Amino acid sequence: MTNKKVARAKLSLLQLANDLNNVSKACKITGYSRQQFSEIRRNFQTYGANGLIDRLPGAKGPHPNRVSDEIETAILDHALENPCHGATRVEHELRLKGVQVSSGGVRGVWQRHDC
């Protein structure tokens, strides 16, 4: 189902419960549980129609421990100059230049840039 169809189904559930004046019956007819109904109603009351659209769980934006842009640039520059170096070697080489980054941070940058 697309987001619009899901939102319409949830809105129909709320309207049916209001029309029947019976939440249990409306849930039984539409196939939602009482717990789902409560969550749908709470989202509708808080956010309006936008609260009925399903959202994917997960972090919003970059991870808080992500390396800075300067470090990312240093990692990518080193990878271009020394393409045979592994993540641990890159970590050690950059530490000698005063750049603090872990081998995991190096791998994360490589994954984001498909290196």
Phi, psi and omega in degrees: 000143176281166181301322181294320180293319179296317179297320178295319180296321179291320178294322177298321177300314180296318180292319180296318179298323179291317181294317181281341185058034183208106183293316182300316181294318179297320179295319180296318182293317186270346177089012176264154176274165178298322180296318177297320178301314181299319179293318179297314180297317179298316179295321179294318180293326183278313189247357183075209183298329179295337179287348180273346180282131179291136177243144178283135177288160176133176183289147176253124180084184182291155179296143183295337180265012181296145181291156181288167181297324180295316180293320179299318178296318179298319179296314181293321177297317180296321180295325178290321180285326184228075186292344182270352182285139175276178184298320181293319179296317178298317178304311182295318180297318181290327177297324177296333178269001178091012179260118181269112178206147178269165177295328176295322176296322177297313179298321179299318178296316180299319180295319179296331183253013179052044178271000000 
